[in-house]
Amino acid sequence: MRSNRWTKEDIDFLKKNYRNVPTVDIANHINKTQAAVTTRAWKLGLAGRERGKKKSNQDEELLEYASYGFKPYQIANIMGMNEERVKTIIREHS
């Protein structure tokens, strides 16, 4: 079972490794979902600096919807985008 609470150790690990370690590996190490890791990184100001990719405001909004469990087709409808483009942005930033 995944833990909902973030410990100081979890946050320190995330801060130290977010730019260089794949999100899935961080999530597995601290027992969180990938969405939880991405959301926390965004809240900490780490997202957007990862792997040299800069996120637009639209990308940040899209990823926030995804972190709350919205499906790509739902995000596409909300934001007036093509579903395939939504999937691509999610893949690029996870």
C-alpha positions in Angstrom: 0.0 0.0 0.0 1.3 3.4 -0.9 1.7 6.1 1.8 -0.1 9.4 1.4 2.0 11.3 3.8 5.3 12.9 2.7 8.1 12.6 5.3 11.0 15.0 5.4 13.2 12.1 4.1 10.8 11.6 1.1 11.0 15.3 0.2 14.8 15.4 0.7 15.2 12.4 -1.6 12.9 14.0 -4.2 14.8 17.3 -4.1 18.2 15.5 -4.4 17.2 13.1 -7.3 14.4 14.7 -9.3 16.5 16.1 -12.1 18.6 13.0 -12.7 16.5 9.9 -11.7 13.4 8.8 -13.6 10.1 9.6 -11.9 9.1 5.9 -11.8 12.3 5.1 -9.9 11.8 7.9 -7.4 8.2 6.8 -6.9 9.2 3.2 -6.3 11.9 4.2 -3.9 9.7 6.4 -1.7 6.6 4.3 -2.1 4.5 6.9 -3.9 2.7 7.0 -7.3 4.4 8.7 -10.3 1.6 11.3 -10.2 2.2 12.1 -6.6 5.9 12.5 -7.3 5.3 14.8 -10.2 2.7 16.9 -8.3 5.0 17.3 -5.3 7.9 18.2 -7.5 5.8 20.8 -9.2 4.7 22.2 -5.8 8.3 22.4 -4.7 9.3 24.2 -7.9 11.4 21.3 -9.2 9.2 20.4 -12.2 10.1 22.3 -15.4 13.8 22.2 -14.6 13.9 18.4 -14.9 15.9 16.9 -17.8 16.4 20.3 -19.3 12.7 20.6 -20.4 10.9 23.8 -19.8 7.1 23.6 -19.3 4.7 26.1 -20.6 1.8 27.4 -18.4 -0.5 25.2 -20.6 1.7 22.1 -19.9 1.7 22.8 -16.2 -2.1 23.1 -16.2 -2.4 19.9 -18.2 -0.1 18.0 -15.9 -2.0 19.3 -12.9 -5.2 17.8 -14.3 -3.3 14.5 -15.0 -2.0 14.5 -11.4 -5.6 14.6 -10.1 -6.5 11.5 -12.1 -8.1 13.0 -15.2 -7.7 10.8 -18.3 -6.0 12.3 -21.5 -9.4 12.4 -23.4 -10.9 14.4 -20.5 -8.0 16.8 -20.4 -8.2 17.2 -24.1 -11.9 18.1 -23.9 -11.4 20.5 -21.0 -8.4 22.3 -22.6 -9.6 22.1 -26.2 -6.6 20.1 -27.3 -6.0 17.0 -29.4 -5.9 13.9 -27.2 -2.6 12.6 -28.8 -0.9 15.9 -28.0 -2.0 15.6 -24.4 -0.6 12.1 -24.2 2.7 13.4 -25.7 3.0 16.2 -23.1 2.3 13.8 -20.3 5.0 11.4 -21.6 7.5 14.1 -22.0 7.2 15.3 -18.4 6.9 12.1 -16.5 
